[in-house]
Amino acid sequence: MNVVLLSNGIIPGKNKVMEYGLETIRKVVEKTGARKFVLVPYAVIRASHDDRVAAVQETLSELGCEVIGLHRCEDPVTAIEQADGIIVSGGNTWVLNKTLHDLGLINVIRKAVITHNKPYIGWSAGANIACPTIRTTNDMPIITSVVMNSLNLVPFQINPHYIEASPAGHNGETRDQRIEEFLAVNRHEVVAGIPEGTLFHIDGETLNFISANGKSMKLFRHEVAAEVFQEDDNVQFLMDQ
Amino acid sequence: MNVVLLSNGIIPGKNKVMEYGLETIRKVVEKTGARKFVLVPYAVIRASHDDRVAAVQETLSELGCEVIGLHRCEDPVTAIEQADGIIVSGGNTWVLNKTLHDLGLINVIRKAVITHNKPYIGWSAGANIACPTIRTTNDMPIITSVVMNSLNLVPFQINPHYIEASPAGHNGETRDQRIEEFLAVNRHEVVAGIPEGTLFHIDGETLNFISANGKSMKLFRHEVAAEVFQEDDNVQFLMDQ
């Protein structure tokens, strides 16, 4: 596999979307020779899909890559099959995952990534749907939807935009407490909280954690103290859950 | 109806659960003569259900009320029918709503509240499920569940723990943006964001917004600037959505 899963799109000081992950994406592009990418924009609710394509094109132009919007393709299945690689935008995970199911794209993307080794690059909601399910999203369920299976490219759950802090004086559950609730109900799963500015790179069978800003990944299991991992720490065991 | 919907359980300076809403709850108890309450604890994941009952009992002892846990009752349907009123604890909205459906309690509670005018008091997840659906919850979907209808005691959506602020440097969507997404998809609905320390009181047909800390309610509609309401402002129109 050639998969890059980013916590979020933009971090302070890096104004282009996924700019903080560009060196990892460059490695993937060089390794695979992928040039023509389709962008899956269905998570985008508050902006235009075309604008999102343009923003990603701006980032990938530096690597000589072309980006087209899947919403502009007459047949999305064929578009995925003919593309060299797939990019999935952040936004609302519920709308994204439901749309992929409605359009029959879940297995098409899985096949492209797993069988044909096409690059998959996703941030935020695009990272959520690379997990077995979308049960660790932070989004509101703005549509009525079964919590459906997602792409299952990696065998563990990711919590993108992971953050320890809460606004001062706020008594709502912290993210750590919400993840603890997930694990109390799903005791044999693990959740990797990846802060903004960090990403996972799956290169073949090898999993790497990369941090553009020194922030660390926090790994949660039921009734075990959370473990902290820095860039270049060995996190390979996560692929064997 | 005699309904009290609180944003959250505990606020700074008020250490008992729902203490900041006690004067409103006192009015409801005095009006209805309710003494024996059942607590619905199914949203509680990280604490014991019995401890939650004890905490609510501590608050309501001041009003001469008795609180029993629904999880201790042999027949939950009969327990609801025999109680004078219903209290629903915060926690995980998904687990709560699914459990009420699984136990066949949705219509039992609706009937108790709407037909028999029994008091309904809910905070956080307990306020979410008083809405038509749970699509404006802030929780993770830690179980696989259809986004089911909920109690529909009020005809609008509530976002409990509503907050404008985000942690410094965090680029994840703000709550306002998440609500904007909800409204982009659900254009004819309204969402009332109620900050911690505030509550709705439905007394018969009359809706009141009450704030224990001076914080205001923010009302969101699709493509309309959010409106701000203070305690005692007229919010009756919300009952006619």
Interface residues (C-beta under 8 A of the other chain):
Chain A: N8 G9 I10 I11 P12 I45 R46 G91 N92 V95 S124 T133 I134 R135 T136 T137 N138 D139 M140 P141 I142 I143 T144 S145 V146 V147 H161 I163 A165 S166 P167 G169 H170 N171 G172 E173 Q177 R178 I179 E180 E181 F182 A184 V185 N186 E196
Chain B: N8 G9 I10 I11 P12 I45 R46 G91 N92 V95 S124 T133 I134 R135 T136 T137 N138 D139 M140 P141 I142 I143 T144 S145 V146 V147 H161 I163 A165 S166 P167 G169 H170 N171 G172 E173 Q177 R178 I179 E180 E181 F182 A184 V185 N186 E196
